[in-house]
Amino acid sequence: MESSIGEPFLLSTYATSQRLQKSAGRKGKKQKLSANVFATHEKASGSSDGYATVTAQADGIHILDISTLHPVISHTLGPSTTFSCPAITIKTIQGADNVYSTYAVIESSSELDAEENGRTVWMWRENTSGSLADRATQKKVSMVIPHLVAGLYHCEELSSRILAQSWDGDVTITDLDLDIKHTRTSSKPRRVYQTFVYPRRSCSFVPPRTAPSRGAIVLTLAESPQSMHIEILAVDDDNDTQLIELGDCPVPLKQADILSISCSNAGFLTIISRDGSWHTFQLESRDGDSLILSPATETFRLTGLSFISNTKSTEDISLLSLGSSHVLLTAVSKSPAEIVLLLWDLQYSVLLAYNTLPIPSSLTESNDATIKLTLVHTLNSQAILLLSPTSPDGGRKLQTSTSRSSVLVVPFTVPATSTIANAMGRASFGAKWIDQGTASSSKSLSPPTHDPVRSKVLATMTTAMQQNLPQAANVAFFEWEKRETVAAARASDLAVDSDINSHPALDYAFVKDLLTTIFQLSKPANTPYSSEVLRYLLDRRLVSGTMVGGGLLAALRLKGDWQSIELALKNVIDITETELMQCLQLVVARYRQNDSKEADAMEIDSVSDLPTLPAFLASCVTYPTSPAILRSALRHSFNDPADIVAILKVLNTWVNQWGKRDIRLLPSKKDVIKNEHGVLVLKAKEKEVHRDLPPLLKILSFLQTLLDASFLALLQYPPSHTILRSIFSQIEPEISYLDQIEQLRGPLEPFVKAHTKAIREAGEDKRKQPVADWRQRRKQAHEQAGLSIGLYQLEELVL
């Protein structure tokens, strides 16, 4: 499975609580400050993506359907109410009704006494299957917990219990009616940093001899006076009135150095420190009775993120485990300042996918304000991203009248397990975000070695390229290639001119070294290079986009070799969308210059070198891309709406050409032949190839992505309105036509099934089947008569 991060979409926004900011300023730095907005996720039978329970400070609790983006249940509490932690929603089924119970810890309210603040849990129970009048009469239930509550947790394997944990590690177990069943007071002085709760059956790291077979596993990272510790507790489903201690492991880091952590149900723990170092640990049980924490991979350091250089910024980063060793990271980049989403496989320290989104203007009103980022996992391939404004002075300088918190949904795809196949070729994909001076991979991996003959060829080519003699390098390579071809043919007893195994096998490391030799990236861009060797490798599909530092297309663009760029778009499968759009932007810029007769004679690329815009755009449109990453690349590469209009004009011309083409709904007699079994079938047609006219689906897909990335900018650019109206006038009739054609699906379906059945039965060996009796033959005759179609009967439909 290919990993990807989709385009985030907005779920809801909420005004920043001025009451919370003032109280945060009074609390000081010793107490962990509350966020402006929280979120949790709950499965829902009526929604494929489930419900998000959003807790907004000084507002209330809102349960939203992620599939429809509509609110399902809302509990508005007013500006006097604040919350200590995220509220949770639990679904129960009572007969045919779906009942949702919402639990929230109240930090402050006009209804509570001072000693009840932070300890009171409110519960609402609402039947979504009932009438609106019955739902409006529901009353809240209140319960005071013996200790302050820092988090509420619920587990599907412990469906009838709720866990309430304090910052000191005290845990209380209640039932769904908030009746207290058990309270455990922490015996050691600790300060809870973060807690994870998993179903027991999904946890592979717990000791099998001491852990229950069903229940909940509670993993808590806490700070003691001496060090950080991980405490693992279990709640047995059969005896859910007590907690079982499974282990306590020290963490070799200080709490002051920790910014964000993640942990998977496989025990893969990751921690990012303030200097950007990313530590990985594996929590496991080797003897079946106890737990140990050991380093999983070598530590590496991130770069290019704002929290590394800004000591006051401690909340603009968040980690989320996606299972196995896959971790989603969100942070704010330095330049340009935007929110980045990075999907890593930390087993191999490689970046699998990334996406970016601009910082909302409501979060950048004040220069002193920073952004609090929080990732929340859902049960599907989605994550909830919370964006809240924060201020280092406790909110006194924050413009609460205009700042707002946002709740977004981030779709993604990621393999279930980490494999080396998914990590291969991705080492340079995340080079931008890794400090190469501290990357352990660059220290531990020795350069690959080749056999003496290939090493000699590389040395000869290197000497020739250093002397700016690319022709000598070509001669050395192709003479070696010819000798290898002859030797391979003789070894396999084949003729030299045979097409089978006519080329020598070239491994990944050798091809990469060849590209490094012929490009000489350390020299100026106008240094001669061996384009013949490169095109030979491209023709054989041996080149990967990650073999050249900075990207293959970027290196070719510096060399001005657009012929090789077009060849790469046909034979290289992993070119990034960013490289592709950067090349397209250069072509568009030259196209506009030529169109206005203002070509710049000082450009490196001559007019004859660059392909025409329709030709190169056709290559870009047909190249396989990810819509989400392509949208991001379009936004970064095309800042001028005039460039986008130039692309839209070409796309509009293509759509017009496809609209004028006739499509036969019924085949002619020349198009129908009998197959080897005597059944009439359509004759296979040769695929039409139009170099400058891509397939219509590819055109529309690229057009949709382009409009998604630039529609707001085009609306503010009046010259684009004409071309937008032209595109709309061509696409709207086609949509209506497709709606009419879709109505024929039902009437034509029986004919399609009958024809498919005829082809299938004609290919079967009738002699091996027993002869049907007279009842079966009569039944078959009636069925064929009902369909009005015979085995070799051709029906014609005239529209």
C-alpha positions in Angstrom: 0.0 0.0 0.0 1.3 3.5 -0.9 1.4 5.9 2.0 -0.2 9.3 1.5 -1.7 12.2 3.4 -4.8 13.7 2.0 -6.0 17.3 2.0 -7.2 18.4 5.4 -10.8 19.7 5.6 -12.4 21.9 8.2 -14.8 20.4 10.7 -15.6 23.4 12.9 -14.2 26.6 14.4 -14.7 28.1 17.9 -13.9 31.5 19.4 -11.0 31.6 21.8 -12.0 31.7 25.5 -10.9 35.0 27.2 -11.9 33.4 30.6 -9.5 30.5 30.0 -6.6 32.8 29.0 -7.0 34.9 32.1 -7.1 31.9 34.4 -4.1 30.4 32.6 -2.2 33.6 33.4 -3.0 33.3 37.1 -2.0 29.6 37.2 1.5 30.2 36.1 3.9 27.8 34.5 3.9 25.1 37.2 0.5 23.7 36.2 -0.1 22.3 32.8 -2.3 24.8 30.9 -5.6 23.7 29.3 -6.2 24.0 25.6 -8.9 26.2 24.0 -10.4 23.1 22.3 -10.3 19.4 22.8 -11.5 16.5 20.7 -12.1 12.7 21.0 -13.6 10.2 18.6 -16.3 7.6 18.9 -17.7 5.0 16.5 -21.2 5.6 15.3 -23.5 3.1 13.5 -25.0 5.8 11.3 -21.7 7.3 10.2 -18.9 5.6 8.3 -16.3 7.9 9.8 -17.8 8.1 13.3 -18.5 11.1 15.6 -16.0 13.7 16.9 -16.7 15.0 20.4 -15.4 18.6 20.4 -15.0 20.3 23.8 -14.8 24.1 23.4 -13.8 26.2 26.4 -16.4 28.7 27.5 -18.8 27.3 24.9 -19.8 23.7 25.4 -19.6 20.2 24.0 -20.5 19.4 20.4 -20.8 16.0 18.8 -20.2 16.2 15.1 -20.6 13.6 12.3 -17.3 13.5 10.4 -19.0 12.1 7.3 -21.5 14.9 6.9 -19.8 17.6 8.9 -23.1 18.2 10.7 -23.7 18.4 14.5 -25.5 15.5 16.0 -25.7 16.5 19.7 -24.8 19.8 21.3 -24.6 20.8 25.0 -24.1 24.6 25.1 -23.0 25.6 28.6 -22.0 29.3 28.2 -18.9 31.4 28.8 -18.7 30.7 32.6 -17.9 27.0 32.0 -14.4 25.6 31.3 -13.1 22.1 31.1 -10.1 20.2 32.5 -9.7 17.7 29.7 -11.4 16.3 26.6 -15.0 15.1 27.0 -15.8 11.5 25.8 -18.9 10.1 24.3 -19.9 6.4 24.7 -22.5 4.7 22.6 -24.8 2.0 24.0 -27.6 0.1 22.4 -30.9 -0.2 24.3 -33.2 -2.4 22.3 -33.5 -0.7 18.9 -32.3 2.7 20.2 -28.9 4.2 20.0 -28.1 6.0 23.2 -25.1 8.4 23.5 -23.7 9.3 26.9 -21.3 12.3 27.1 -19.0 12.8 30.1 -17.0 16.0 30.8 -14.8 17.2 33.7 -15.7 20.7 34.7 -12.8 22.9 35.6 -14.9 25.9 36.6 -18.6 26.8 36.5 -21.0 29.2 38.2 -22.9 26.1 39.4 -19.9 24.6 41.3 -18.3 25.5 44.6 -14.5 26.2 44.5 -13.6 22.9 46.1 -15.5 21.0 43.4 -13.6 22.6 40.5 -11.6 20.1 38.5 -13.2 17.1 40.3 -16.8 17.3 39.0 -17.9 15.1 36.1 -21.1 16.0 34.3 -23.0 13.4 32.2 -25.7 13.8 29.6 -27.5 10.8 28.1 -29.4 11.2 24.9 -31.4 8.8 22.7 -30.7 9.9 19.1 -33.5 7.5 17.9 -36.1 9.3 20.0 -38.1 12.4 19.2 -36.8 16.0 19.6 -39.1 16.6 22.5 -37.8 13.6 24.4 -34.2 14.6 23.7 -34.8 18.1 25.0 -36.0 16.8 28.4 -32.7 15.0 29.1 -31.0 16.2 32.4 -27.4 16.1 33.3 -26.0 13.9 36.1 -23.2 15.3 38.3 -20.6 13.3 40.3 -17.6 14.6 42.3 -14.5 12.4 42.0 -12.2 12.0 45.1 -9.3 13.7 43.3 -8.6 16.2 40.5 -9.2 14.7 37.1 -6.7 15.3 34.3 -8.2 12.8 31.8 -11.2 10.6 31.1 -10.7 7.3 29.3 -12.9 4.5 27.9 -12.0 1.2 26.3 -14.2 -1.0 24.1 -13.0 -4.1 25.9 -14.1 -2.4 29.2 -17.4 -1.1 27.8 -19.2 -0.6 31.1 -16.4 1.3 32.9 -14.8 4.8 32.8 -11.3 5.6 34.0 -10.6 9.0 35.6 -6.9 9.9 36.2 -5.4 12.8 38.0 -2.1 14.6 37.4 -0.6 12.8 40.4 -1.4 9.3 39.0 -4.5 8.6 41.1 -7.1 6.5 39.1 -10.8 6.1 39.8 -13.0 3.5 38.1 -16.7 4.3 37.7 -19.6 2.7 35.8 -21.5 4.4 33.0 -23.8 6.0 35.6 -20.8 7.6 37.4 -21.0 5.3 40.4 -17.5 4.9 41.8 -16.3 1.3 41.9 -12.6 1.7 42.9 -10.0 4.4 43.5 -6.3 3.8 43.4 -4.0 6.3 45.0 -0.5 6.5 43.6 2.0 5.3 46.1 4.9 7.3 44.6 5.2 11.0 44.0 4.8 11.4 40.3 3.5 14.0 37.8 1.6 12.5 34.9 2.8 13.8 31.5 0.7 11.7 29.1 -1.5 8.6 29.2 -2.5 6.0 26.6 -5.3 3.4 27.0 -5.5 0.4 24.7 -7.7 -2.7 24.5 -5.9 -5.7 25.9 -6.3 -7.9 22.8 -4.6 -5.3 20.6 -1.6 -5.0 22.9 1.3 -7.2 21.9 3.9 -5.8 24.4 2.3 -6.7 27.7 3.5 -9.8 29.7 1.2 -12.6 28.8 1.5 -14.4 32.2 0.5 -11.5 34.4 -1.8 -9.5 32.0 -5.5 -10.3 31.8 -6.9 -11.8 28.6 -9.4 -9.0 28.2 -9.7 -5.5 29.6 -7.9 -2.2 29.3 -4.1 -1.5 29.3 -3.2 1.9 30.8 0.2 3.2 29.9 1.3 6.4 31.7 4.5 8.5 31.2 5.1 10.3 34.5 7.8 12.3 36.1 9.3 11.4 39.4 11.8 13.5 41.4 14.7 11.6 39.9 13.7 10.6 36.4 10.9 9.8 33.9 9.0 6.5 34.2 6.5 4.5 32.2 3.9 2.8 34.4 1.7 0.1 32.9 -1.5 -0.9 34.6 -4.3 -3.3 33.5 -8.0 -3.5 34.3 -9.4 -7.0 34.0 -12.8 -7.3 32.3 -13.8 -10.1 34.7 -12.8 -8.1 37.8 -13.0 -4.5 36.8 -13.0 -3.1 40.3 -9.2 -3.1 40.7 -6.0 -2.2 38.8 -3.2 -4.7 38.1 0.4 -3.3 38.0 2.2 -4.9 35.1 5.5 -3.0 35.1 7.4 0.2 35.7 10.2 1.2 33.3 12.6 4.2 33.5 13.0 6.5 30.5 16.5 7.9 29.9 15.2 11.5 29.4 14.3 14.4 31.5 10.8 15.8 31.5 12.1 19.3 30.7 13.5 18.0 27.5 10.4 16.3 26.3 8.1 18.1 23.9 5.8 15.3 22.4 5.5 11.6 22.6 3.6 8.8 20.8 3.1 5.1 21.5 1.5 2.3 19.5 -0.3 -0.7 20.8 2.8 -2.7 19.8 4.8 -0.8 22.4 6.8 1.3 19.9 7.4 4.6 21.9 8.8 7.7 20.3 9.8 11.0 22.0 10.9 14.3 20.5 13.1 16.5 22.7 13.5 20.3 22.6 16.6 20.2 20.4 14.7 18.2 17.7 16.2 14.8 18.6 13.8 12.0 17.9 14.2 9.0 20.2 12.6 5.6 19.7 12.1 2.8 22.2 10.5 -0.6 22.2 8.5 -1.7 25.2 8.4 -5.5 25.4 8.2 -8.5 27.6 10.9 -11.1 27.0 10.3 -13.5 29.9 6.5 -13.3 29.9 6.4 -11.7 33.4 8.1 -8.3 33.3 8.5 -5.4 31.0 11.6 -3.7 29.7 12.2 -0.5 27.6 15.1 -0.6 25.2 16.2 1.7 22.3 14.6 0.6 19.0 16.5 2.6 16.4 19.3 5.2 16.3 18.4 8.7 17.3 18.3 11.4 14.6 17.6 15.1 14.8 15.0 17.0 12.9 15.5 20.4 11.3 13.5 23.1 9.5 10.8 23.2 12.2 10.1 26.3 14.3 10.1 24.7 17.7 13.8 23.8 17.5 15.0 27.4 17.4 12.2 29.0 19.5 12.6 28.1 23.1 9.3 29.7 24.0 7.4 27.6 21.5 6.7 24.2 23.1 3.2 23.4 21.8 3.5 23.8 18.1 4.3 20.1 17.6 2.3 16.9 18.0 2.9 13.2 17.4 0.4 10.5 16.7 1.1 6.8 16.4 -0.6 5.2 13.4 0.3 1.6 14.4 3.5 -0.4 14.1 6.4 2.1 13.7 4.4 4.6 11.7 4.1 8.1 13.3 2.3 11.2 12.0 4.1 14.5 13.0 2.6 17.9 12.7 4.6 21.1 13.3 5.2 24.6 12.0 8.0 24.9 9.5 10.5 27.8 9.6 10.5 29.0 6.0 7.9 29.3 4.7 5.9 29.4 7.9 3.2 26.8 7.4 1.8 23.7 9.1 3.5 20.6 7.9 2.2 17.0 8.2 4.9 14.4 8.0 4.2 10.6 7.9 7.3 8.7 9.1 8.3 5.1 9.4 10.7 5.3 12.3 11.8 1.6 12.0 13.9 2.8 9.0 13.9 6.6 9.8 12.3 7.4 6.4 9.6 9.9 5.4 6.7 8.1 3.6 4.4 11.0 2.8 3.9 14.7 3.6 1.4 17.5 3.1 1.3 21.2 4.1 -1.5 23.7 4.8 -1.3 27.4 5.4 -1.7 28.8 8.9 -5.2 30.2 9.3 -5.3 34.0 9.5 -7.3 33.8 12.8 -4.2 32.3 14.4 -1.7 34.9 13.3 -3.3 38.1 14.5 -0.7 38.7 17.2 3.1 38.6 16.8 3.4 37.2 20.3 0.9 34.4 19.7 2.0 30.8 19.0 0.0 27.8 17.8 -0.9 24.8 19.8 -1.1 21.7 17.6 -2.8 18.5 18.7 -3.4 15.3 16.8 -6.2 12.9 17.8 -6.6 9.4 16.3 -9.8 8.1 14.9 -10.8 4.5 14.2 -10.6 5.0 10.4 -7.8 6.3 8.2 -8.2 9.8 9.5 -6.8 12.0 12.2 -8.3 15.1 13.9 -6.0 18.1 13.9 -6.7 20.8 16.5 -5.3 24.4 16.0 -5.5 26.8 18.9 -3.8 30.1 19.6 -1.6 30.4 22.7 0.5 33.1 24.2 3.6 32.8 26.3 2.4 35.4 28.8 -0.8 33.5 29.7 -2.9 35.1 27.0 -2.8 38.8 28.1 -1.6 39.9 24.7 -3.8 37.5 22.7 -6.5 39.1 20.7 -9.3 36.9 21.9 -12.0 39.0 20.1 -10.7 37.8 16.7 -8.7 34.6 17.3 -10.4 31.3 16.8 -9.6 27.6 17.2 -10.0 25.2 14.3 -10.9 21.5 14.2 -9.7 19.8 11.0 -9.8 16.2 9.7 -6.7 14.8 8.0 -7.3 11.7 5.8 -4.3 9.4 5.3 -3.4 6.0 4.0 -0.7 3.9 5.7 0.3 0.2 5.6 -0.8 -2.0 8.5 2.8 -3.0 9.3 6.2 -1.5 8.6 8.1 -3.3 5.8 11.4 -2.6 4.1 9.7 -2.7 0.7 7.8 0.5 1.6 10.9 2.1 2.9 13.2 1.4 0.0 14.1 4.4 -2.1 12.7 6.8 0.5 15.9 7.8 2.2 16.3 11.1 0.3 12.6 11.9 0.5 12.9 13.2 4.0 16.4 14.7 3.7 14.9 18.2 4.0 13.7 17.5 7.6 16.7 15.6 8.9 19.9 17.2 10.2 22.5 15.4 8.1 25.2 16.2 10.5 23.6 14.0 13.1 21.9 11.4 10.9 23.1 8.1 12.1 22.3 6.5 8.7 24.9 8.5 7.0 27.5 7.4 9.5 26.7 3.7 9.8 26.1 2.8 6.2 29.3 2.2 4.2 29.3 2.9 0.5 28.4 -0.1 -1.7 31.2 -1.9 -3.4 31.2 -3.2 -7.0 33.1 -5.9 -8.8 36.5 -4.8 -10.1 35.3 -4.4 -13.7 32.5 -2.1 -12.8 34.7 -0.2 -10.4 37.2 0.4 -13.2 34.4 1.6 -15.5 33.2 4.1 -12.9 36.8 5.3 -12.3 37.4 5.8 -16.0 34.1 7.7 -16.4 34.9 9.8 -13.3 38.2 10.8 -14.7 36.7 11.7 -18.1 33.9 13.8 -16.5 36.4 15.7 -14.3 38.2 16.6 -17.5 34.9 17.8 -19.1 35.1 15.0 -21.7 31.6 13.4 -21.6 32.2 11.7 -25.0 35.1 9.7 -23.4 32.8 8.7 -20.6 30.2 7.5 -23.1 32.8 5.4 -24.9 34.0 3.8 -21.7 30.4 3.0 -20.6 29.1 1.6 -23.9 32.2 -0.5 -24.6 31.8 -2.1 -21.2 28.0 -2.5 -21.9 28.7 -4.3 -25.2 31.2 -6.6 -23.6 28.8 -7.4 -20.8 26.0 -8.1 -23.3 28.2 -10.6 -25.2 29.3 -12.3 -22.1 25.7 -12.6 -20.8 24.6 -14.0 -24.1 27.4 -16.6 -24.2 26.7 -17.6 -20.6 23.1 -18.3 -21.4 23.8 -20.0 -24.7 21.9 -17.4 -26.6 22.7 -15.6 -29.8 24.3 -12.2 -29.4 21.5 -10.5 -31.3 18.8 -12.2 -29.3 16.2 -9.9 -27.6 16.2 -12.1 -24.5 18.6 -10.9 -21.8 20.2 -8.5 -24.4 21.3 -6.1 -21.7 23.5 -6.6 -18.7 21.8 -6.5 -15.3 22.5 -3.2 -13.4 21.8 -3.0 -9.7 20.5 0.0 -7.8 23.8 1.0 -6.3 25.6 0.9 -9.6 23.0 3.0 -11.4 23.1 5.5 -8.6 26.9 5.8 -8.8 26.6 6.2 -12.6 24.2 9.1 -12.2 26.4 10.7 -9.5 29.4 10.4 -11.9 27.7 11.9 -15.0 25.8 14.8 -13.3 28.7 16.2 -11.1 26.2 18.2 -9.0 29.1 19.9 -7.1 30.2 21.7 -10.4 28.4 24.6 -12.1 25.2 23.8 -14.0 26.8 24.5 -17.4 29.4 21.8 -16.9 29.0 19.2 -19.8 27.4 15.9 -18.8 26.7 12.5 -20.5 23.1 12.7 -21.7 23.6 9.5 -23.8 24.3 7.3 -20.8 21.4 8.9 -18.9 18.9 8.2 -21.8 20.2 4.7 -22.0 19.3 4.1 -18.4 16.0 5.9 -18.7 15.1 3.7 -21.7 15.7 0.6 -19.7 13.6 2.0 -16.8 16.5 1.7 -14.3 16.4 5.3 -12.9 14.6 6.3 -9.7 13.7 9.9 -8.9 15.5 9.6 -5.6 18.9 8.5 -7.0 20.0 12.1 -7.7 20.4 14.5 -4.8 17.8 17.2 -5.0 15.6 15.3 -7.4 16.2 14.0 -11.0 14.1 16.6 -12.7 15.8 19.4 -10.8 19.2 18.2 -12.0 18.0 17.9 -15.6 16.4 21.3 -15.4 19.7 22.8 -14.4 21.4 21.1 -17.3 18.6 22.4 -19.7 18.0 18.8 -20.9 14.3 18.9 -21.6 14.4 15.9 -23.9 15.6 13.8 -21.0 12.9 15.3 -18.8 10.2 14.2 -21.1 11.7 10.8 -21.4 11.9 10.6 -17.6 8.2 11.4 -17.3 7.5 8.3 -19.4 9.9 5.9 -17.7 10.5 7.0 -14.1 7.6 6.2 -11.7 8.5 8.1 -8.5 9.0 11.7 -9.6 7.6 14.0 -6.9 4.7 16.3 -7.7 6.8 19.3 -6.5 9.5 18.6 -9.2 6.8 18.1 -11.8 5.1 21.4 -11.1 8.4 23.3 -10.9 9.2 22.2 -14.4 5.7 23.0 -15.6 6.0 26.5 -14.1 9.1 27.2 -16.2 7.4 26.0 -19.3 4.4 28.2 -18.6 6.6 31.2 -17.9 8.4 30.8 -21.2 5.1 30.2 -23.0 3.7 33.5 -21.7 6.9 35.3 -22.6 6.7 34.0 -26.2 3.1 34.8 -26.4 3.7 38.4 -25.4 6.9 38.6 -27.6 9.0 39.5 -24.6 11.4 36.5 -24.5 14.5 37.0 -22.3 17.6 36.2 -24.3 19.6 35.7 -21.1 17.7 32.5 -20.0 19.7 29.3 -19.8 17.1 27.4 -21.8 16.7 28.4 -25.4 13.2 28.6 -27.0 14.0 25.4 -29.0 15.0 23.5 -25.9 11.8 23.9 -24.0 8.8 21.8 -25.1 5.5 23.5 -26.0 3.1 24.0 -23.2 0.4 21.6 -24.6 3.0 18.9 -25.1 4.6 19.2 -21.6 1.2 19.7 -19.9 0.0 16.5 -21.6 3.0 14.6 -20.0 2.1 16.2 -16.6 -1.6 15.4 -16.8 -0.9 11.7 -17.7 1.8 11.2 -15.1 0.4 9.4 -12.0 0.1 11.7 -9.0 -1.6 12.0 -5.7 -4.3 14.7 -5.7 -3.5 16.0 -2.2 0.2 16.4 -2.8 -0.4 17.8 -6.3 -2.6 20.5 -4.8 0.2 21.5 -2.4 2.7 21.5 -5.2 0.4 23.7 -7.4 0.0 26.2 -4.6 3.7 26.5 -4.1 4.8 26.6 -7.7 2.0 28.9 -9.2 1.7 32.2 -7.3 0.7 34.2 -10.4 -3.0 33.7 -11.5 -1.9 34.5 -15.0 0.1 31.3 -15.1 -2.9 29.3 -14.0 -5.0 30.9 -16.7 -2.5 29.8 -19.3 -2.9 26.2 -18.1 -6.7 26.5 -18.0 -6.7 27.7 -21.7 -5.0 24.5 -22.8 -7.2 22.3 -20.6 -10.3 24.1 -22.0 -9.1 23.4 -25.6 -8.7 19.7 -24.7 -12.1 19.5 -23.1 -13.6 21.1 -26.2 -11.9 18.6 -28.5 -13.2 15.7 -26.5 -16.7 17.2 -26.5 -16.7 17.4 -30.3 -15.7 13.7 -30.7 -18.4 11.2 -31.6 -18.8 8.2 -29.3 -20.6 5.2 -30.8 -23.1 3.7 -28.4 -23.8 0.7 -30.6 -21.1 -1.3 -32.5 -21.3 -1.7 -36.2 -21.2 -5.1 -37.9 -17.5 -4.7 -38.5 -16.9 -4.3 -34.8 -18.5 -7.6 -33.9 -16.9 -11.0 -34.4 -17.4 -14.5 -33.1 -14.9 -15.9 -30.6 -13.5 -19.4 -30.6 -16.7 -20.7 -29.0 -19.0 -19.1 -31.6 -20.3 -16.3 -29.3 -20.6 -12.8 -30.7 -18.1 -10.4 -29.0 -16.7 -7.0 -29.7 -13.5 -6.9 -31.7 -10.5 -5.6 -29.7 -9.5 -2.2 -30.9 -6.0 -0.8 -30.9 -5.6 1.8 -28.3 -5.6 5.3 -29.8 -2.6 7.4 -28.8 -2.8 11.1 -28.8 0.4 12.7 -27.7 -1.1 16.2 -27.3 -4.6 15.0 -26.3 -4.6 13.1 -23.0 -7.5 10.9 -21.9 -10.5 12.8 -20.8 -10.6 11.4 -17.3 -6.9 12.5 -16.8 -7.8 16.0 -18.0 -10.8 16.3 -15.7 -8.8 15.0 -12.7 -6.0 17.5 -13.2 -8.5 20.3 -13.8 -10.3 19.5 -10.6 -7.1 19.5 -8.6 -5.9 22.7 -10.2 -9.2 24.5 -9.4 -9.1 23.1 -5.8 -5.7 24.6 -5.3 -6.3 28.0 -7.0 -10.0 28.7 -7.2 -10.1 31.5 -4.6 -7.1 33.2 -6.3 -8.8 33.0 -9.7 -12.0 34.5 -8.3 -10.0 37.6 -7.4 -8.4 37.7 -10.8 -11.0 39.1 -13.3 -9.2 37.9 -16.5 -9.8 34.3 -15.4 -13.5 34.6 -15.3 -14.0 34.2 -19.0 -12.1 30.9 -19.2 -13.8 29.6 -16.1 -17.2 30.3 -17.7 -16.1 28.6 -20.9 -15.0 25.5 -19.0 -18.3 25.4 -17.0 -20.3 25.8 -20.2 -18.7 22.7 -21.7 -18.8 20.5 -18.6 -22.3 21.2 -17.5 -24.1 19.7 -20.6 -21.8 16.6 -20.3 -23.0 16.1 -16.7 -26.6 16.3 -17.7 -25.9 13.8 -20.6 -24.3 11.4 -18.2 -27.3 11.6 -15.9 -29.6 10.6 -18.8 -27.3 7.8 -19.9 -27.1 6.4 -16.4 -30.9 5.7 -16.5 -30.2 3.0 -19.2 -28.2 1.0 -16.7 -31.2 -0.8 -15.3 -32.9 -1.8 -18.6 -29.6 -2.9 -20.2 -28.4 -4.9 -17.2 -30.2 -8.1 -18.0 -28.7 -8.1 -21.6 -25.2 -7.7 -20.2 -25.7 -10.5 -17.7 -27.1 -12.8 -20.3 -24.3 -12.1 -22.7 -21.7 -12.6 -20.0 -23.3 -15.9 -19.0 -23.3 -17.0 -22.7 -19.6 -16.4 -23.0 -18.9 -18.2 -19.8 -21.0 -21.2 -20.5 -19.7 -21.5 -24.1 -16.2 -21.9 -22.7 -17.1 -24.8 -20.4 -16.7 -28.4 -21.4 -20.2 -29.5 -22.0 -19.3 -33.2 -22.4 -18.3 -33.5 -18.8 -21.5 -32.1 -17.5 -24.5 -34.5 -16.9 -27.4 -34.0 -19.3 -30.2 -32.0 -17.6 -33.6 -33.7 -17.2 -36.7 -32.4 -18.9 -37.6 -30.2 -15.9 -34.3 -28.3 -15.9 -34.5 -27.9 -19.7 -38.0 -26.5 -19.5 -37.0 -24.1 -16.7 -34.0 -22.9 -18.8 -36.3 -22.3 -21.8 -38.7 -20.2 -19.7 -35.8 -18.1 -18.3 -34.4 -17.4 -21.8 -37.9 -16.6 -23.1 -38.4 -14.2 -20.2 -35.1 -12.4 -21.1 -36.1 -12.4 -24.8 -32.5 -13.3 -25.7 -31.1 -16.4 -27.2 -27.6 -17.9 -27.0 -26.6 -16.4 -30.4 -29.2 -13.7 -30.6 -28.0 -10.1 -31.1 -30.3 -7.3 -29.7 -30.1 -3.8 -31.1 -31.1 -0.7 -29.2 -31.7 2.5 -31.1 -31.5 5.7 -29.2 
